[in-house]
């Protein structure tokens, strides 16, 4: 498979639930994930090895500041955004642990308190456009770790029109993360 995200168009009934079931039933090859973006099933690669260090560093730093009963994870689960007809598998997320008590393979997006996406050539557009728009209506904090530009952006204060606050720093600088985390992230290892 190529590095580029590949849309798979469903030929039958194009409802959100049917597409979500199709995503659940896909047997993606090792190293790939399927998401529901812009009404299409998109299969893309998991992160490269060089993403491990920044992903691990971010995960460990957030653990100390996560809201009570929230987990910081990189496990490959889909979070559904039914109003936007999307289902994303974030690279890293912080979510209320109760979201994982349900049956099935996808959790409700309302459980999320933070999402981080690590850009790649194949996912960069979706991370900066589609996901920014959808997360910006619900998820309190969205971090875009731009591996190509070597910057990290914190978007916060969601509203019906998207995030109202945005801060960007270069790798190596500290990034402030607002409530419910209220902490600084050291990006020196990024």
KAURBEL-V511764 format. One record per residue. N is the residue number from 1. BURIAL is 1 if it has 24 or more other C-alpha atoms within 12 Angstrom, else 0. Layout:
BEGIN
n: {N N}
burial: {BURIAL BURIAL}
END
This chain:
BEGIN
n: {1 2 3 4 5 6 7 8 9 10 11 12 13 14 15 16 17 18 19 20 21 22 23 24 25 26 27 28 29 30 31 32 33 34 35 36 37 38 39 40 41 42 43 44 45 46 47 48 49 50 51 52 53 54 55 56 57 58 59 60 61 62 63 64 65 66 67 68 69 70 71 72 73 74 75 76 77 78 79 80 81 82 83 84 85 86 87 88 89 90 91 92 93 94 95 96 97 98 99 100 101 102 103 104 105 106 107 108 109 110 111 112 113 114 115 116 117 118 119 120 121 122 123 124 125 126 127 128 129 130 131 132 133 134 135 136 137 138 139 140 141 142 143 144 145 146 147 148 149 150 151 152 153 154 155 156 157 158 159 160 161 162 163 164 165 166 167 168 169 170 171 172 173 174 175 176 177 178 179 180 181 182 183 184 185 186 187 188 189 190}
burial: {0 0 0 0 1 0 0 0 0 0 0 0 0 0 0 1 0 0 1 1 0 1 1 1 0 0 0 0 0 0 0 1 1 1 1 1 1 1 1 1 1 1 1 1 1 1 1 0 0 0 1 0 0 1 1 1 0 1 1 1 1 1 1 0 1 1 1 0 0 1 1 1 1 1 0 1 1 1 1 1 1 1 0 1 1 1 1 1 1 1 1 1 1 1 1 1 0 0 1 1 0 0 0 0 1 1 1 1 1 1 1 1 1 1 1 1 1 1 1 1 0 1 1 1 0 1 1 1 0 1 1 1 1 1 1 1 1 1 1 1 1 1 1 1 1 1 1 0 0 1 1 1 1 1 1 1 1 1 0 0 0 1 1 0 0 1 1 1 1 1 0 0 0 1 1 1 1 1 0 1 1 0 0 0 1 1 1 0 0 1}
END
